Amino acid sequence: TRQVSITAFGQDYAKDARSALEHFDTLFRSHRMEPELSGRVGITAPHAIGRRFLIPFLQPLASAHPDLQFDLRLEDQMTDAVEAHIDIGIRVGVIRDRRYVARALAPVPFYVVASPALIEQKTIPRSLDALAQLPLSVLIDQKNGRPWPWLFADGQTFTPRQPALICDDPDTELEATLAGMCFGQIPAYLAEPHLRSGKLVSVLADLAPAPWDLFIYRPQQGPVSKRVRLVYDHLKQAFSNPELFPQGLGT
């Protein structure tokens, strides 16, 4: 009377029930862990690009998918995407780190520019030697504290010896150039609106360096979730569009 044994019918019933419960639990976990289009998407970009472009580009996605959470980390240096839990990065220059899948989206030309008032007060330089005699800006690399050299065609470079302005922020350099304090070498995505409005004038166009590239990248680890794929494809399309992201006065 103190012994209990399961019948053959009970064994089959328990087996089928266990299988059904495991299947139900798998479906529940899958839905709970990977909602269709909701959750955090970590994005990094340089300050100047993030301030001007990321919010307008992301706004339509935020309206269409209110459960998405955008975690923006603006850094002018390359961010360790894995350590910072970054899903998508935007960067100007070269990406050699094999931990990332990178794709070039747009050219980034550079212009030597000044305000019309400063040009009228000084002169229009016709050579690098003439440019070197004018009030110039120097942008400091925040990572190593060194000045970024000015770049020109055929690999020519120079660093102003007695710059009128030294700073480590591209927006500040742009504001100083607009104010007539100095000539600056400014990327197209910052300079182009002011060139079109006439607030800045481009000089030495024949000595312009080859454009850099704007890249979008993501870590090479695991499958890409639907929410990250959605944002990645959306940003890829937006930054590739010259009507949305300036790529040079000729585009």
PAZAPA-4460 file (N, C-alpha, C; in steps of 0.05 Angstrom, whole numbers, plus 32768, in hexadecimal, padded with zeros to 4 digits):
% residues 251
    n_x    n_y    n_z   ca_x   ca_y   ca_z    c_x    c_y    c_z   seq   type   mol
   8010   7FE8   8000   8000   8000   8000   8011   8019   8000     1      T     A
   802B   8016   8007   803D   802E   8007   804D   8031   7FED     2      R     A
   8048   8022   7FD9   8056   8024   7FBF   8043   8030   7FAA     3      Q     A
   804E   8042   7F99   803F   804E   7F83   804F   804A   7F6A     4      V     A
   8043   8041   7F55   8050   803E   7F3B   803E   8049   7F25     5      S     A
   804B   8056   7F11   803C   8062   7EFC   8035   804E   7EE7     6      I     A
   801E   8051   7EDB   8015   803E   7EC7   8022   8046   7EAC     7      T     A
   8020   8034   7E98   802A   8039   7E7E   801C   8052   7E72     8      A     A
   8002   8054   7E76   7FF3   806B   7E6C   7FFE   8085   7E79     9      F     A
   8003   8083   7E94   800D   809B   7EA2   8029   80A3   7E98    10      G     A
   803A   8090   7E91   8054   8096   7E87   8052   80A5   7E6C    11      Q     A
   8041   809B   7E5A   803D   80A8   7E40   8031   80C4   7E44    12      D     A
   801F   80C6   7E56   8012   80E0   7E5B   8026   80F4   7E65    13      Y     A
   8037   80EC   7E78   804B   80FE   7E83   805F   8107   7E6E    14      A     A
   8067   80F4   7E5D   807A   80FB   7E48   806F   8110   7E35    15      K     A
   8055   810B   7E2D   8049   811F   7E1B   8045   813A   7E28    16      D     A
   803D   8139   7E42   8039   8152   7E50   8053   8162   7E54    17      A     A
   8068   8153   7E5A   8082   8161   7E5E   808B   816E   7E43    18      R     A
   8088   8160   7E2D   808F   816B   7E13   807F   8184   7E0D    19      S     A
   8065   8183   7E13   8053   819A   7E0D   805B   81B1   7E1E    20      A     A
   8061   81AD   7E38   8069   81C3   7E4A   8084   81CF   7E41    21      L     A
   8097   81BF   7E39   80B1   81C9   7E30   80AD   81DB   7E17    22      E     A
   809B   81D2   7E05   8096   81E1   7DED   808A   81FC   7DF4    23      H     A
   8076   81FC   7E06   8069   8214   7E0E   807D   8227   7E1C    24      F     A
   808E   821C   7E2D   80A2   822D   7E3B   80B6   8239   7E28    25      D     A
   80BE   822B   7E13   80D0   8235   7DFF   80C3   824D   7DF0    26      T     A
   80AA   824A   7DE9   809C   8260   7DDB   809A   8278   7DEE    27      L     A
   8094   8274   7E07   8091   828A   7E1A   80AC   8299   7E1D    28      F     A
   80C2   828A   7E21   80DC   8296   7E25   80E4   82A6   7E0C    29      R     A
   80DF   829A   7DF4   80E7   82A8   7DDC   80D8   82C3   7DD9    30      S     A
   80BF   82C3   7DDF   80AF   82DC   7DDD   80B8   82F0   7DF2    31      H     A
   80BF   82E6   7E0A   80C7   82F8   7E20   80E2   8303   7E1B    32      R     A
   80F5   82F4   7E10   8111   82FD   7E0E   8115   830E   7DF4    33      M     A
   8106   8309   7DDF   810A   8318   7DC6   80F0   8322   7DBC    34      E     A
   80E6   8338   7DC8   80CD   8345   7DBE   80D2   834D   7DA1    35      P     A
   80BC   8350   7D92   80BF   8354   7D76   80D0   836D   7D6F    36      E     A
   80C9   8384   7D78   80D8   839C   7D73   80D7   83AE   7D8B    37      L     A
   80E5   83A6   7DA0   80E6   83B6   7DB9   8101   83B0   7DC6    38      S     A
   8108   83C2   7DD8   8121   83BE   7DE8   8136   83D2   7DE0    39      G     A
   814D   83CF   7DED   8163   83E1   7DEB   8173   83DD   7DD1    40      R     A
   817C   83F4   7DC5   818F   83F3   7DAE   81A5   8408   7DB5    41      V     A
   81BD   83FE   7DBA   81D4   8410   7DC1   81E1   841B   7DA7    42      G     A
   81E4   8435   7DA6   81EF   8442   7D8E   8205   8456   7D97    43      I     A
   821B   8456   7D89   8230   8469   7D8E   8236   8479   7D74    44      T     A
   823F   8492   7D77   8246   84A3   7D60   8257   84BA   7D6B    45      A     A
   8266   84C8   7D59   8273   84E0   7D62   825F   84F5   7D6A    46      P     A
   8268   8507   7D7C   8256   851B   7D87   8248   852C   7D71    47      H     A
   8257   8536   7D5F   824C   8548   7D4B   8237   853A   7D39    48      A     A
   823C   8521   7D33   8229   8512   7D22   8211   850A   7D33    49      I     A
   8216   8501   7D4C   8200   84F9   7D5D   81EC   8510   7D62    50      G     A
   81F7   8527   7D68   81E6   853E   7D6E   81D5   8547   7D56    51      R     A
   81E0   8546   7D3E   81D3   8551   7D27   81C1   853C   7D18    52      R     A
   81C8   8523   7D19   81BB   8510   7D07   81AD   84F9   7D15    53      F     A
   81B7   84EF   7D2B   81AC   84D7   7D37   818F   84DB   7D3F    54      L     A
   8189   84F0   7D4E   816E   84F5   7D57   815A   84F7   7D40    55      I     A
   815F   8508   7D2C   814C   8509   7D16   8149   84EF   7D07    56      P     A
   815F   84E0   7D05   815E   84C6   7CF7   814E   84B2   7D07    57      F     A
   8151   84B2   7D21   8144   849E   7D32   8127   84A5   7D39    58      L     A
   811F   84BE   7D36   8104   84C6   7D3E   80EE   84B6   7D30    59      Q     A
   80F0   84B1   7D16   80DA   84A1   7D0A   80D8   8485   7D15    60      P     A
   80EF   8479   7D1C   80EE   845E   7D28   80E2   845F   7D44    61      L     A
   80E8   8474   7D53   80DD   8477   7D6E   80BF   847A   7D6D    62      A     A
   80B5   8488   7D59   8098   848B   7D56   808A   8471   7D4D    63      S     A
   8097   8463   7D3B   808B   844A   7D31   808D   8433   7D44    64      A     A
   80A3   8433   7D55   80A7   841D   7D68   80AD   8428   7D83    65      H     A
   8098   8430   7D92   809C   843E   7DAC   80A9   842C   7DC1    66      P     A
   80AB   8412   7DBD   80B8   8401   7DD1   80D6   83FE   7DCD    67      D     A
   80E0   840B   7DB8   80FD   840B   7DB4   810A   8420   7DC8    68      L     A
   8121   8419   7DD2   8130   842A   7DE4   814B   8430   7DD7    69      Q     A
   8151   8449   7DD1   816A   8451   7DC4   817D   845B   7DDA    70      F     A
   8194   844D   7DDC   81A9   8454   7DF0   81C0   8460   7DE0    71      D     A
   81C2   847B   7DE0   81D6   8489   7DCF   81EF   848F   7DE0    72      L     A
   8207   8488   7DD5   8220   848E   7DE2   8231   849E   7DCE    73      R     A
   8233   84B8   7DD1   8242   84C9   7DBF   825F   84CB   7DC8    74      L     A
   8271   84C1   7DB7   828D   84C1   7DBC   829C   84C8   7DA3    75      E     A
   82B0   84DA   7DA4   82C0   84E0   7D8D   82D6   84CB   7D88    76      D     A
   82DC   84BB   7D9C   82EE   84A5   7D98   82DF   848B   7D93    77      Q     A
   82ED   8477   7D87   82E1   845D   7D82   82D9   8450   7D9C    78      M     A
   82C0   8449   7D9F   82B5   843D   7DB7   82B8   841F   7DB5    79      T     A
   82C0   8412   7DCC   82C1   83F5   7DCD   82A4   83EB   7DCE    80      D     A
   829A   83E3   7DB7   827D   83DC   7DB5   8275   83C5   7DC7    81      A     A
   8287   83B2   7DCA   8280   839A   7DDA   827E   83A2   7DF7    82      V     A
   8293   83B1   7E01   8293   83B9   7E1D   827D   83CC   7E24    83      E     A
   8276   83DE   7E12   8261   83F2   7E17   8245   83E9   7E0F    84      A     A
   8243   83D0   7E06   8229   83C4   7DFE   821D   83D5   7DE7    85      H     A
   822E   83DB   7DD3   8225   83EA   7DBC   821C   83D7   7DA6    86      I     A
   8205   83DC   7D9B   81FB   83CB   7D85   8202   83D6   7D6A    87      D     A
   8203   83F1   7D67   8208   83FE   7D4E   821A   8416   7D52    88      I     A
   822E   8419   7D41   8240   8430   7D43   8241   8440   7D29    89      G     A
   8245   845A   7D2C   824A   846B   7D15   8266   8478   7D19    90      I     A
   8276   8477   7D04   8292   8481   7D08   829C   848C   7CED    91      R     A
   82AD   84A1   7CEE   82BA   84AD   7CD7   82D7   84A5   7CD8    92      V     A
   82E1   849B   7CC1   82FD   8493   7CC0   8300   8476   7CB7    93      G     A
   8311   8467   7CC5   8317   844B   7CBD   8311   8439   7CD5    94      V     A
   8304   8423   7CD0   82FF   840F   7CE5   830E   83F5   7CDE    95      I     A
   8323   83F0   7CEC   8334   83D8   7CE6   832F   83C2   7CFA    96      R     A
   8320   83C7   7D0F   831C   83B3   7D24   830A   839C   7D19    97      D     A
   8315   8384   7D18   8307   836D   7D0D   82F0   8363   7D1E    98      R     A
   82EC   836F   7D36   82D5   8368   7D46   82BB   8373   7D3B    99      R     A
   82BE   8386   7D28   82A6   8394   7D1E   82A1   838E   7D01   100      Y     A
   8287   838E   7CFA   827E   838D   7CDE   8278   83AA   7CD7   101      V     A
   8287   83B5   7CC4   8285   83D2   7CBD   827E   83D5   7C9F   102      A     A
   826F   83EA   7C9A   8267   83F0   7C7E   8268   840E   7C7A   103      R     A
   8276   8416   7C64   8278   8433   7C5D   825D   843C   7C52   104      A     A
   8253   8453   7C5C   8239   845D   7C53   823B   8476   7C42   105      L     A
   824E   8488   7C48   824F   84A2   7C3B   826B   84AD   7C3C   106      A     A
   8272   84BD   7C27   828C   84CB   7C28   828A   84E3   7C3B   107      P     A
   82A1   84EA   7C47   82A2   8502   7C59   82B8   8514   7C4E   108      V     A
   82B2   8526   7C3C   82C6   853A   7C33   82CD   854D   7C49   109      P     A
   82E5   855A   7C46   82ED   856F   7C58   82F2   8589   7C49   110      F     A
   82EA   859F   7C54   82ED   85B9   7C48   82FE   85CB   7C59   111      Y     A
   830F   85DC   7C4D   831B   85F2   7C5B   8309   860A   7C58   112      V     A
   82FF   8614   7C6E   82EA   8629   7C6D   82F0   8640   7C80   113      V     A
   82E3   8656   7C7A   82E5   866E   7C8B   82CC   867E   7C86   114      A     A
   82C7   8691   7C98   82B0   86A3   7C94   82B7   86B8   7C7F   115      S     A
   82A3   86C2   7C71   82A8   86D7   7C5D   82B6   86F0   7C6A   116      P     A
   82AF   86F6   7C83   82BB   870E   7C8F   82D9   870A   7C94   117      A     A
   82E1   86F1   7C9C   82FD   86EC   7CA0   830D   86EC   7C86   118      L     A
   8301   86E1   7C71   830E   86E1   7C57   8311   86FE   7C4D   119      I     A
   82FD   870E   7C51   82FF   872A   7C48   8314   8739   7C58   120      E     A
   8317   8732   7C72   832B   873F   7C83   8347   8736   7C7C   121      Q     A
   834A   871C   7C76   8364   8710   7C70   8368   870E   7C52   122      K     A
   8365   86F6   7C47   8368   86F1   7C2B   835F   86D4   7C25   123      T     A
   835C   86CE   7C0B   8357   86B3   7C03   8371   86A5   7BFE   124      I     A
   8378   8690   7C0D   8392   8683   7C09   8391   8673   7BEF   125      P     A
   83A8   8674   7BE1   83AA   8665   7BC7   83BE   864E   7BC9   126      R     A
   83CA   864B   7BE1   83DD   8635   7BE4   83DE   862D   7C02   127      S     A
   83EB   8617   7C08   83ED   860F   7C24   83FF   8622   7C33   128      L     A
   8413   862D   7C26   8424   8640   7C34   8415   8659   7C3B   129      D     A
   8403   8662   7C29   83F3   867A   7C2F   83DF   8673   7C45   130      A     A
   83D4   865B   7C45   83C1   8653   7C5A   83CE   8653   7C75   131      L     A
   83E7   864A   7C77   83F5   8648   7C90   83F9   8663   7C9D   132      A     A
   83F8   8679   7C8E   83FC   8693   7C99   83E2   869F   7CA5   133      Q     A
   83CC   8692   7CA2   83B2   869C   7CAB   83AA   8690   7CC6   134      L     A
   8397   869D   7CD4   838E   8691   7CED   837F   8677   7CE9   135      P     A
   8389   8662   7CF4   837E   8647   7CF0   8375   863A   7D0A   136      L     A
   8365   8625   7D08   835D   8616   7D1F   836C   85FC   7D20   137      S     A
   836E   85F1   7D39   837A   85D7   7D3D   8367   85C7   7D4E   138      V     A
   835F   85AF   7D45   834E   859D   7D54   835F   8588   7D62   139      L     A
   835B   8585   7D7C   836A   8573   7D8C   835D   8558   7D8D   140      I     A
   836C   8542   7D89   8362   8527   7D8D   835F   8522   7DAA   141      D     A
   8346   851E   7DB3   8340   8519   7DD0   834D   8500   7DDA   142      Q     A
   8353   84ED   7DC9   835E   84D4   7DD2   837B   84D6   7DDA   143      K     A
   838B   84E6   7DCB   83A8   84E7   7DD1   83B2   8504   7DD6   144      N     A
   83A0   8517   7DD3   83A8   8533   7DD9   83B8   8540   7DC3   145      G     A
   83BB   8533   7DAC   83CB   853E   7D96   83B9   854C   7D82   146      R     A
   83C4   8560   7D74   83B4   856E   7D5F   83AF   855D   7D47   147      P     A
   8397   855E   7D3C   8392   8551   7D22   839F   8562   7D0C   148      W     A
   83AE   8556   7CFA   83BA   8566   7CE5   83A5   856E   7CD0   149      P     A
   83AA   8583   7CC2   8399   858A   7CAB   83A2   8578   7C94   150      W     A
   838E   856F   7C85   8393   855C   7C6F   838E   8569   7C54   151      L     A
   839E   8561   7C41   839B   856C   7C26   83A1   8557   7C11   152      F     A
   839D   855E   7BF8   83A0   854B   7BE2   83BC   8540   7BE1   153      A     A
   83BE   8528   7BD5   83D8   851A   7BD1   83E6   8515   7BEC   154      D     A
   83D7   8511   7C01   83E3   850A   7C1B   83F1   8521   7C2A   155      G     A
   83EE   853A   7C20   83FB   8550   7C2E   83EC   8556   7C48   156      Q     A
   83FC   855D   7C5C   83F0   8564   7C76   8401   857B   7C82   157      T     A
   83F5   858A   7C95   8404   859C   7CA5   83F5   85A2   7CBF   158      F     A
   8403   85A9   7CD4   83F7   85B1   7CED   83FE   85CE   7CF2   159      T     A
   83EA   85DF   7CF5   83EF   85FC   7CFA   8402   8600   7D12   160      P     A
   8416   8611   7D0E   842A   8615   7D23   8420   8628   7D39   161      R     A
   8411   863D   7D30   8406   8650   7D43   83E9   8654   7D3E   162      Q     A
   83D8   8640   7D44   83BC   8642   7D3E   83AE   8658   7D4E   163      P     A
   8399   8663   7D42   8389   8677   7D50   8376   866A   7D64   164      A     A
   836F   8651   7D5F   835D   8642   7D71   8367   8625   7D74   165      L     A
   8367   861C   7D8D   836C   8600   7D93   8355   85F6   7DA4   166      I     A
   8348   85E0   7D9B   8332   85D5   7DAA   832F   85B7   7DA4   167      C     A
   8320   85A9   7DB4   831C   858C   7DB1   8300   8584   7DA9   168      D     A
   82F0   8598   7D9F   82D4   8593   7D99   82CE   859E   7D7D   169      D     A
   82C5   858D   7D6A   82BF   8596   7D4F   82AA   85AB   7D4E   170      P     A
   8296   85AA   7D5F   8281   85BF   7D5F   828C   85DA   7D67   171      D     A
   829E   85DA   7D7A   82AB   85F3   7D82   82BC   85FE   7D6C   172      T     A
   82CB   85ED   7D5F   82DB   85F6   7D48   82C9   8602   7D32   173      E     A
   82B3   85F5   7D2D   82A0   8600   7D19   8296   861B   7D21   174      L     A
   828E   861E   7D3A   8283   8638   7D44   8298   864E   7D41   175      E     A
   82B1   8648   7D48   82C7   865C   7D46   82CB   8664   7D29   176      A     A
   82C9   8650   7D17   82CD   8656   7CFA   82B6   8668   7CF0   177      T     A
   829E   8661   7CF8   8287   8672   7CF1   8289   868E   7CFC   178      L     A
   8295   8691   7D13   8297   86AB   7D20   82AE   86BC   7D14   179      A     A
   82BD   86B0   7D02   82D2   86BF   7CF5   82EC   86C0   7D04   180      G     A
   82F0   86AD   7D17   8309   86AC   7D26   831F   869F   7D17   181      M     A
   8319   868D   7D04   832E   867D   7CF8   8323   866F   7CDF   182      C     A
   8336   8665   7CCF   8330   8652   7CBA   8330   8636   7CC8   183      F     A
   831F   8624   7CBE   831E   8609   7CC9   831B   85F5   7CB3   184      G     A
   8324   85DC   7CB9   831F   85C6   7CA6   8308   85B6   7CB2   185      Q     A
   82F1   85B7   7CA5   82D8   85AD   7CB1   82CC   8598   7CA0   186      I     A
   82C2   8581   7CAB   82B5   856D   7C9B   829B   8577   7C8F   187      P     A
   8293   856A   7C78   827C   8573   7C69   8263   8573   7C79   188      A     A
   825F   855F   7C8B   8246   855E   7C9A   8242   8575   7CAD   189      Y     A
   8258   8583   7CB4   8256   859B   7CC4   8257   85B4   7CB3   190      L     A
   8267   85B4   7C9F   826C   85CD   7C8F   8257   85D2   7C7A   191      A     A
   824C   85BD   7C6E   823C   85C1   7C56   8224   85D3   7C5A   192      E     A
   8214   85D1   7C6F   81FD   85E3   7C72   8206   8601   7C72   193      P     A
   821D   8607   7C7E   8227   8622   7C80   8233   862B   7C66   194      H     A
   823E   8619   7C56   8248   8620   7C3C   8231   8627   7C29   195      L     A
   821B   8618   7C2C   8204   861D   7C1B   81F7   8638   7C22   196      R     A
   81F7   863F   7C3C   81EA   8658   7C45   81FC   8670   7C40   197      S     A
   8216   866C   7C3B   8229   8682   7C37   8236   868B   7C50   198      G     A
   8231   867E   7C67   823E   8685   7C80   825C   867D   7C81   199      K     A
   8262   8669   7C70   827E   8660   7C6D   8285   8660   7C4F   200      L     A
   829F   8664   7C4A   82A9   8663   7C2F   82C0   864E   7C2E   201      V     A
   82C0   863D   7C19   82D4   8629   7C15   82EC   8634   7C06   202      S     A
   8304   862D   7C0E   831C   8635   7C00   832D   861D   7BFA   203      V     A
   8340   861F   7BE8   8353   860A   7BE2   8345   85F0   7BDA   204      L     A
   832F   85F2   7BCB   8320   85DA   7BC4   8331   85C7   7BB3   205      A     A
   8344   85D1   7BA4   8354   85C0   7B93   8368   85B0   7BA3   206      D     A
   836C   85B6   7BBC   837E   85A7   7BCE   836F   8596   7BE3   207      L     A
   8355   8593   7BDE   8346   8583   7BF2   834F   8566   7BF3   208      A     A
   8350   855A   7C0B   8358   853E   7C0D   8343   852C   7C04   209      P     A
   834A   8512   7BFF   8336   84FE   7BF9   8322   84FC   7C10   210      A     A
   8308   84F9   7C0B   82F5   84F6   7C21   82FB   84DE   7C32   211      P     A
   82F4   84E0   7C4B   82F3   84C9   7C5D   82D9   84BB   7C59   212      W     A
   82D4   84A5   7C68   82BB   8496   7C66   82AD   8498   7C81   213      D     A
   8292   8499   7C7F   8282   8495   7C97   8279   8478   7C97   214      L     A
   827D   846A   7CAD   8277   844E   7CB0   8260   8449   7CC4   215      F     A
   8251   8434   7CBF   8240   8429   7CD4   824B   840D   7CDA   216      I     A
   824B   8406   7CF4   8257   83ED   7CFB   8248   83E0   7D12   217      Y     A
   824C   83C6   7D16   8241   83B8   7D2D   8254   83A1   7D35   218      R     A
   8252   8398   7D4D   8264   8382   7D56   825E   8368   7D47   219      P     A
   8273   8359   7D43   8271   833F   7D36   826C   832A   7D4C   220      Q     A
   8255   8329   7D57   824F   8315   7D6B   8231   830E   7D6B   221      Q     A
   822C   82F5   7D67   8211   82EA   7D69   81FE   82F5   7D53   222      G     A
   81E5   82EB   7D53   81D1   82F4   7D40   81C8   8311   7D47   223      P     A
   81BF   831F   7D33   81B5   833A   7D37   8197   833A   7D3C   224      V     A
   818E   8346   7D52   8172   8346   7D58   8162   8357   7D44   225      S     A
   8148   8353   7D44   8137   8362   7D31   8138   8380   7D37   226      K     A
   8139   8388   7D50   8139   83A4   7D56   8153   83B1   7D4D   227      R     A
   816A   83A4   7D51   8184   83AF   7D49   8185   83B0   7D2A   228      V     A
   817B   839B   7D1D   817B   839A   7D00   816A   83B1   7CF5   229      R     A
   8154   83B6   7D01   8142   83CC   7CF8   8150   83E7   7CFA   230      L     A
   815D   83EC   7D11   816B   8406   7D15   8183   8408   7D03   231      V     A
   8192   83F2   7D00   81AA   83F1   7CEF   81A3   83F8   7CD2   232      Y     A
   818E   83EB   7CC8   8186   83F0   7CAC   817C   840C   7CA8   233      D     A
   816D   8416   7CBC   8163   8431   7CBA   8179   8446   7CBA   234      H     A
   818C   8443   7CCC   81A3   8456   7CCC   81B4   8454   7CB3   235      L     A
   81B8   843C   7CAA   81C7   8438   7C91   81BB   8447   7C7A   236      K     A
   81A1   8445   7C78   8193   8453   7C62   8194   8472   7C66   237      Q     A
   8191   847B   7C7E   8190   8498   7C83   81AC   84A5   7C7E   238      A     A
   81C1   8499   7C89   81DC   84A4   7C85   81E5   84A2   7C68   239      F     A
   81DA   8490   7C59   81E2   848D   7C3D   81D5   84A1   7C2B   240      S     A
   81C1   84AF   7C35   81B1   84C1   7C25   81BD   84DD   7C26   241      N     A
   81C8   84E7   7C0F   81D5   8502   7C10   81C1   8519   7C16   242      P     A
   81A7   8514   7C13   8194   8528   7C1A   8190   852A   7C38   243      E     A
   8198   8515   7C47   8196   8515   7C64   81B0   8519   7C72   244      L     A
   81C6   850F   7C66   81E0   8512   7C72   81F3   851E   7C5D   245      F     A
   81FD   8537   7C61   820D   8544   7C4D   8226   8534   7C46   246      P     A
   822A   8531   7C2B   8241   8521   7C21   8252   8531   7C0E   247      Q     A
   8250   854B   7C0E   825F   855C   7BFC   824D   856D   7BEA   248      G     A
   8257   8584   7BE3   8246   8597   7BD3   8240   858C   7BB8   249      L     A
   824F   8578   7BAE   8249   856D   7B94   8234   8558   7B93   250      G     A
   822B   854F   7BAB   8217   8539   7BAD   81FB   8544   7BB0   251      T     A
***
